[in-house]
Structures are given as C-alpha cells and as structure tokens.
Amino acid sequence: MNLENARFNMIEQQLRPWNVLDPVVLDLLNLVPRENFVPQQYSGLAYADIEVPLGHDVAMLSPKIEARLLQALALNNYESVLEIGTGSGYLTALLATLAKHVYSVEIIPELSKSAAARLRKQGIKNVTLEVGDGAQGWSKHAPYDVIVLGGSVPLLAPAFQQSLNIGGRLLAVVGEAPVMTVTLVTRVNATAYRTDAVFENCIPSLVNAPQPERFTF
C-alpha cells in the first residue's frame, strides 16, 4: 500500500470536501503519520473514512472528524490543552504539535500505555498522559486554555467550563443519537460563557459520560 498516496487521497477526497480548508490543519494531517497510531492489524485502514477499532469497545475518530475538531479549535503554540480520551494517541499527537502542552486522560490503562509508546516513537514530548475517569472533569492541571472531549456526551459536566482560562475554549460533541452537535464553549469572563454550534455529527459516547435525569412513569 502506498501510504503517501493514501494520505494525499484522505486530504483531497475526505477533508477538503468536508470543509477542512485551514492550511495549518491540512499540513498537520499530512505531516503526522496516522499509520503509526493505528493497531497493526488495521494498518491498511489508517487513512480510510472509518472509525478504526482500538479494542475495549473503543475506536479512533474518523480523519475528517479529527480535522474538523482541530480546525474549530484554532490552537496556538502557547496554549495548554486538556484532552479527555487519549485513545490511540493520534489526536493527542495532533494537538501537541500545535499547542504548548497537552494533558491527556484515558480511563483504560492499556490504551494509555500503548498511546504513550506511539507518542514516544513519534518523538512527541510535550504530553502528560494520565489514567483516570475524566468524564466529569479533570481539574488537576487547571486552568486550561483548551479542553477537547474525544467522545460524545449527552450533557456537559459543569466542571469543564469552570476549568477554562478566561478566553479558553471547550469543544465537545453534545447530545444523543441521532442528534448530536459539535459545540464550542468560550469562557468570556469569570461568570459568562458563549456557546456556538459548529456542525452536527454523531460519534461514540465517552466512557462514563454523565447522563441526564430520566423520568419514568
């Protein structure tokens, strides 16, 4: 398989038609080899428009979703990032390449361990990987400039917004299938937040995502 061609086709046939037009993001996805973050048995699917399984009932987001998330965040190289759900470590690598430091939390120890090995192999050092349940928030290194959730949530835990710096952004896929919205929350000041809907898309739920109260009759 010609990985260079596959990477080119991913950019031209998946990303650009899906309104990923930021040259910084396009260059980044061309630079970071996705095949190094895919389980070996799925190496031929590294650039396919699918959610590649990682085991433990978890999968990588498709390339176009990762690209759209990065484009929406518009990261700066002085920013600190909290990522909930390390997964394969690929999105972690993309975030770390653009930001100052990434704190990434993964609830499944085996995934965190394998992601750490992939990131070391890629030479990415500005990442702190931690094992734990971050679905309700992760204030350990707060405040953060950016928070991104790697899985969907029916509702956002308030702790995430409270962990943002003034001017900080929180990006999450909020809702329940079949209706989910990629939502960007910006902290305007100590008490005010602005919420913008970026685009609609369904992705797998974050492990232990907080659930709304359900009424039973």
Beta strands, then each sheet from edge to edge (+ up, - down):
strand 1: 53-55
strand 2: 58-59
strand 3: 80-84
strand 4: 101-106
strand 5: 127-131
strand 6: 144-149
strand 7: 164-176
strand 8: 179-187
strand 9: 193-200
sheet 1: 1+ 2-
sheet 2: 5+ 4+ 3+ 6+ 7+ 8- 9+
end
